[in-house]
Amino acid sequence: MDSNLIKEMIKKAISDANVEVYDTTGTSDHFKVVVISNTFEGMTLIKRHKLIYKILNQYITKEIHALQIIAQTKEEFNNE
């Protein structure tokens, strides 16, 4: 799985998102995604993760075997 494809899929679905995708093992099937978007405002952590999984659903368990998600609002990201 190409990390750029993951990034583009998320950006297409969440238009204001800043997205970074990391291939954590170098095998193109374990990824860490960092998504910063005000779309997450008022959403629980579980709902944020479900949104990302929904976007990437067709690749989960096929091309993507592991996915670490960091999903924050811009304010949350800036406060860290």
N, CA and C atoms as a LAMMPS dump frame, in Angstrom:
ITEM: TIMESTEP
0
ITEM: NUMBER OF ATOMS
240
ITEM: BOX BOUNDS ff ff ff
-5.0000000000000000e+02 5.0000000000000000e+02
-5.0000000000000000e+02 5.0000000000000000e+02
-5.0000000000000000e+02 5.0000000000000000e+02
ITEM: ATOMS id mol type element x y z
1 1 1 N 0.859 -1.174 0
2 1 2 C 0 0 0
3 1 3 C 0.899 1.229 0
4 2 1 N 0.567 2.177 -0.815
5 2 2 C 1.337 3.405 -0.913
6 2 3 C 0.859 4.421 0.125
7 3 1 N 1.778 4.938 0.92
8 3 2 C 1.405 5.9 1.96
9 3 3 C 0.823 7.178 1.368
10 4 1 N 1.236 7.551 0.16
11 4 2 C 0.658 8.741 -0.484
12 4 3 C -0.814 8.539 -0.819
13 5 1 N -1.192 7.317 -1.179
14 5 2 C -2.596 7.014 -1.461
15 5 3 C -3.427 7.163 -0.191
16 6 1 N -2.916 6.655 0.917
17 6 2 C -3.611 6.798 2.2
18 6 3 C -3.812 8.274 2.516
19 7 1 N -2.755 9.057 2.356
20 7 2 C -2.82 10.493 2.625
21 7 3 C -3.87 11.172 1.745
22 8 1 N -3.872 10.868 0.465
23 8 2 C -4.829 11.49 -0.455
24 8 3 C -6.266 11.086 -0.157
25 9 1 N -6.487 9.832 0.22
26 9 2 C -7.842 9.379 0.551
27 9 3 C -8.382 10.13 1.76
28 10 1 N -7.543 10.314 2.771
29 10 2 C -7.981 11.025 3.973
30 10 3 C -8.223 12.486 3.659
31 11 1 N -7.317 13.107 2.907
32 11 2 C -7.48 14.528 2.562
33 11 3 C -8.724 14.755 1.701
34 12 1 N -9.039 13.806 0.838
35 12 2 C -10.235 13.923 0.001
36 12 3 C -11.502 13.871 0.856
37 13 1 N -11.494 13.007 1.869
38 13 2 C -12.67 12.83 2.721
39 13 3 C -12.803 13.916 3.782
40 14 1 N -11.664 14.444 4.26
41 14 2 C -11.659 15.482 5.293
42 14 3 C -10.883 16.664 4.715
43 15 1 N -11.601 17.564 4.093
44 15 2 C -10.963 18.595 3.268
45 15 3 C -10.011 19.525 4.019
46 16 1 N -10.264 19.786 5.3
47 16 2 C -9.39 20.721 6.029
48 16 3 C -8.253 20.004 6.769
49 17 1 N -8.075 18.72 6.509
50 17 2 C -7.112 17.923 7.272
51 17 3 C -5.667 18.16 6.846
52 18 1 N -4.806 18.211 7.841
53 18 2 C -3.367 18.091 7.633
54 18 3 C -3.054 16.637 7.951
55 19 1 N -2.445 15.936 7.012
56 19 2 C -2.256 14.493 7.149
57 19 3 C -0.792 14.123 6.94
58 20 1 N -0.29 13.3 7.836
59 20 2 C 1.037 12.693 7.672
60 20 3 C 0.86 11.189 7.815
61 21 1 N 1.517 10.442 6.944
62 21 2 C 1.429 8.981 6.972
63 21 3 C 2.837 8.419 7.035
64 22 1 N 3.044 7.505 7.966
65 22 2 C 4.355 6.892 8.158
66 22 3 C 4.244 5.379 7.984
67 23 1 N 5.116 4.806 7.175
68 23 2 C 5.231 3.361 7.041
69 23 3 C 6.124 2.914 8.194
70 24 1 N 5.539 2.335 9.222
71 24 2 C 6.271 2.096 10.47
72 24 3 C 7.241 0.922 10.417
73 25 1 N 7.074 0.024 9.446
74 25 2 C 7.954 -1.142 9.385
75 25 3 C 8.741 -1.23 8.088
76 26 1 N 8.408 -0.386 7.118
77 26 2 C 9.069 -0.453 5.822
78 26 3 C 8.53 -1.546 4.925
79 27 1 N 7.435 -2.167 5.34
80 27 2 C 6.847 -3.262 4.564
81 27 3 C 5.565 -2.855 3.834
82 28 1 N 5.2 -1.587 3.903
83 28 2 C 4.021 -1.036 3.229
84 28 3 C 2.707 -1.68 3.65
85 29 1 N 2.643 -2.149 4.904
86 29 2 C 1.37 -2.674 5.405
87 29 3 C 1.102 -2.308 6.862
88 30 1 N 2.041 -1.633 7.513
89 30 2 C 1.871 -1.129 8.875
90 30 3 C 2.092 0.377 8.834
91 31 1 N 1.06 1.131 9.242
92 31 2 C 1.121 2.578 9.1
93 31 3 C 0.73 3.308 10.382
94 32 1 N 1.266 4.498 10.501
95 32 2 C 0.845 5.456 11.516
96 32 3 C 0.317 6.659 10.744
97 33 1 N -0.903 7.087 11.052
98 33 2 C -1.458 8.283 10.419
99 33 3 C -1.697 9.339 11.482
100 34 1 N -1.307 10.549 11.167
101 34 2 C -1.553 11.7 12.028
102 34 3 C -2.47 12.615 11.233
103 35 1 N -3.679 12.82 11.757
104 35 2 C -4.675 13.627 11.067
105 35 3 C -5.084 14.765 11.988
106 36 1 N -4.849 15.986 11.528
107 36 2 C -5.199 17.18 12.287
108 36 3 C -6.316 17.891 11.536
109 37 1 N -7.468 18.01 12.17
110 37 2 C -8.62 18.612 11.508
111 37 3 C -9.636 19.087 12.535
112 38 1 N -10.252 20.207 12.26
113 38 2 C -11.324 20.685 13.128
114 38 3 C -12.61 19.884 12.943
115 39 1 N -12.641 18.988 11.982
116 39 2 C -13.763 18.069 11.816
117 39 3 C -13.947 17.227 13.073
118 40 1 N -12.865 16.993 13.818
119 40 2 C -12.91 16.167 15.017
120 40 3 C -13.476 16.898 16.236
121 41 1 N -13.752 18.177 16.103
122 41 2 C -14.283 18.972 17.215
123 41 3 C -15.552 18.319 17.752
124 42 1 N -15.566 18.023 19.045
125 42 2 C -16.735 17.444 19.696
126 42 3 C -16.891 15.942 19.503
127 43 1 N -15.984 15.309 18.786
128 43 2 C -16.058 13.866 18.559
129 43 3 C -15.236 13.126 19.608
130 44 1 N -15.74 11.979 20.031
131 44 2 C -14.959 11.135 20.934
132 44 3 C -13.806 10.51 20.154
133 45 1 N -12.83 10.001 20.885
134 45 2 C -11.685 9.346 20.254
135 45 3 C -12.143 8.169 19.387
136 46 1 N -13.091 7.414 19.881
137 46 2 C -13.591 6.26 19.119
138 46 3 C -14.244 6.699 17.817
139 47 1 N -15.032 7.754 17.853
140 47 2 C -15.676 8.252 16.625
141 47 3 C -14.645 8.769 15.629
142 48 1 N -13.593 9.387 16.131
143 48 2 C -12.516 9.873 15.252
144 48 3 C -11.859 8.695 14.543
145 49 1 N -11.561 7.642 15.306
146 49 2 C -10.922 6.463 14.727
147 49 3 C -11.855 5.764 13.744
148 50 1 N -13.128 5.67 14.086
149 50 2 C -14.098 5.051 13.183
150 50 3 C -14.166 5.796 11.853
151 51 1 N -14.065 7.121 11.901
152 51 2 C -14.092 7.92 10.68
153 51 3 C -12.899 7.575 9.79
154 52 1 N -11.72 7.492 10.373
155 52 2 C -10.529 7.15 9.602
156 52 3 C -10.638 5.728 9.049
157 53 1 N -11.103 4.786 9.873
158 53 2 C -11.283 3.419 9.396
159 53 3 C -12.296 3.345 8.259
160 54 1 N -13.359 4.132 8.334
161 54 2 C -14.368 4.148 7.274
162 54 3 C -13.753 4.629 5.958
163 55 1 N -12.91 5.636 6.03
164 55 2 C -12.258 6.178 4.834
165 55 3 C -11.365 5.125 4.184
166 56 1 N -10.669 4.358 5
167 56 2 C -9.699 3.373 4.499
168 56 3 C -10.244 1.947 4.464
169 57 1 N -11.532 1.801 4.686
170 57 2 C -12.156 0.493 4.864
171 57 3 C -11.783 -0.537 3.805
172 58 1 N -11.764 -0.161 2.552
173 58 2 C -11.512 -1.144 1.492
174 58 3 C -10.108 -1.738 1.549
175 59 1 N -9.201 -1.092 2.288
176 59 2 C -7.827 -1.581 2.379
177 59 3 C -7.488 -2.241 3.719
178 60 1 N -8.348 -2.04 4.718
179 60 2 C -8.092 -2.608 6.046
180 60 3 C -8.138 -4.136 5.956
181 61 1 N -7.163 -4.785 6.533
182 61 2 C -6.923 -6.233 6.564
183 61 3 C -6.463 -6.803 5.219
184 62 1 N -6.514 -6.016 4.165
185 62 2 C -6.005 -6.471 2.872
186 62 3 C -4.602 -5.914 2.689
187 63 1 N -4.506 -4.641 2.3
188 63 2 C -3.198 -4.001 2.131
189 63 3 C -2.679 -3.364 3.423
190 64 1 N -3.586 -3.019 4.328
191 64 2 C -3.201 -2.414 5.608
192 64 3 C -3.456 -3.437 6.709
193 65 1 N -2.387 -3.9 7.339
194 65 2 C -2.525 -4.9 8.402
195 65 3 C -2.515 -4.279 9.793
196 66 1 N -1.902 -3.111 9.932
197 66 2 C -1.871 -2.419 11.22
198 66 3 C -1.954 -0.925 10.963
199 67 1 N -2.746 -0.247 11.787
200 67 2 C -2.943 1.185 11.604
201 67 3 C -2.989 1.867 12.959
202 68 1 N -2.012 2.724 13.202
203 68 2 C -1.992 3.548 14.406
204 68 3 C -2.533 4.916 14.007
205 69 1 N -3.494 5.423 14.768
206 69 2 C -4.156 6.672 14.407
207 69 3 C -3.972 7.708 15.499
208 70 1 N -3.541 8.886 15.094
209 70 2 C -3.572 10.067 15.958
210 70 3 C -4.491 11.047 15.248
211 71 1 N -5.618 11.355 15.87
212 71 2 C -6.628 12.231 15.269
213 71 3 C -6.941 13.347 16.261
214 72 1 N -6.533 14.563 15.907
215 72 2 C -6.69 15.69 16.819
216 72 3 C -7.257 16.909 16.089
217 73 1 N -7.879 17.771 16.875
218 73 2 C -8.251 19.084 16.339
219 73 3 C -6.982 19.928 16.257
220 74 1 N -7.068 21.017 15.55
221 74 2 C -5.897 21.905 15.45
222 74 3 C -5.498 22.462 16.823
223 75 1 N -6.486 22.768 17.65
224 75 2 C -6.214 23.271 18.987
225 75 3 C -5.527 22.218 19.843
226 76 1 N -6.012 20.989 19.798
227 76 2 C -5.386 19.91 20.562
228 76 3 C -3.923 19.704 20.122
229 77 1 N -3.707 19.729 18.835
230 77 2 C -2.355 19.552 18.301
231 77 3 C -1.431 20.675 18.742
232 78 1 N -1.923 21.897 18.688
233 78 2 C -1.103 23.053 19.075
234 78 3 C -0.817 23.1 20.561
235 79 1 N -1.672 22.495 21.384
236 79 2 C -1.486 22.503 22.839
237 79 3 C -0.529 21.429 23.328
238 80 1 N -0.095 20.533 22.45
239 80 2 C 0.839 19.484 22.871
240 80 3 C 2.264 19.941 22.833
